[in-house]
Amino acid sequence: MQDIQHKAAAIRLIIFDVDGVLTDGSLFIGDDGQEYKAFNSKDGHGMVMLQETGVQIAIITGRTSEVVRIRMASLGIERLYQGKRQKLPAYEELKQLTGFSDEQIAYVGDDVVDLPVMTKVGLAIAVQDAHELAKQHAHWITPSGGGRGAAREVCELIMDAQGNLQRLMQLYTA
């Protein structure tokens, strides 16, 4: 765990996949073609707190969804890459835009489409219910599954490693 803490302390940008990471992977599609997704509010609050510490958040997802755009806007996440079945080009663009090195970037995924990015970043994370190959290539596996608090666990891991978690939590208990 000390190695994970060391890797997490260096993170300046974290990239999340959506389906299976910020959601449980279920897709609800109405008769009218409208897509619905359920997001965990605790995950969202963790992402907001992490951004308050100066760590940037981006999204790279293979699907395109208006509900994802709306949810990310509500969390203050501006770097949103949708419809990216090949995620590596979006990752490279993010690296160029931010100037961060691989070691300063974390990625949270759940499936084999995430592997090209997971194998590049300084901290690769898989959610508990990820595909076995994603777990094999992860530096850390969350205790919870996608859409069930995994993103919050990732945010708290990074905040703790960077010495910010206790300070932020004290804001709620003071």
C-alpha positions, 0 to 999 in steps of 0.5 A: 500500500505504501507504493500506492500512496507514493503513486497517488501523492504524485497525481495532478490529473485523474481520468475517469471512464463513465460506464462501469466506473461512475455508473454500475454499467447499466444502460437504461434506454427508453422507447424514445431512445433517451438514455438514462444513467444512475450516478452515485452522489457520494462519488460526485462529492468526492470528485468536487472535494478532490478538485478543491485540492487542485487535482484536475479531473477529466472524463474519457468515455466510449459512449456519447450521452447528454446526461453525462455532459449534464452530470459532469457540468454539475461537478465542474468537470470541463474536460469531457471526451465522449464517443472515444472508443479509442481512448489513447488519442484523447489521453495524449491530447490531455497530456499535451494540454496539461503538460503533465507526465504519465506519472502525474496522471491516474486513470480509473477503468473497468474493461479492456478498452481502458487498457491502452491508457491504464498501461501508460499512466502512473496510477492505474485503478480498476473498480472492484467489478472490473474485467479480470484483465483490467484488474491484472493491469491495475496498480490498485483495485477499489473496494467497491464496484463501479457506481457504488462508491468506487470513485469516492474511494479513489478521490479519498485515496489521492486526497489522503496521499497528498495530505488533504483528506483530514483537513477537508473532513474537518470542515464538516465536523468543526 
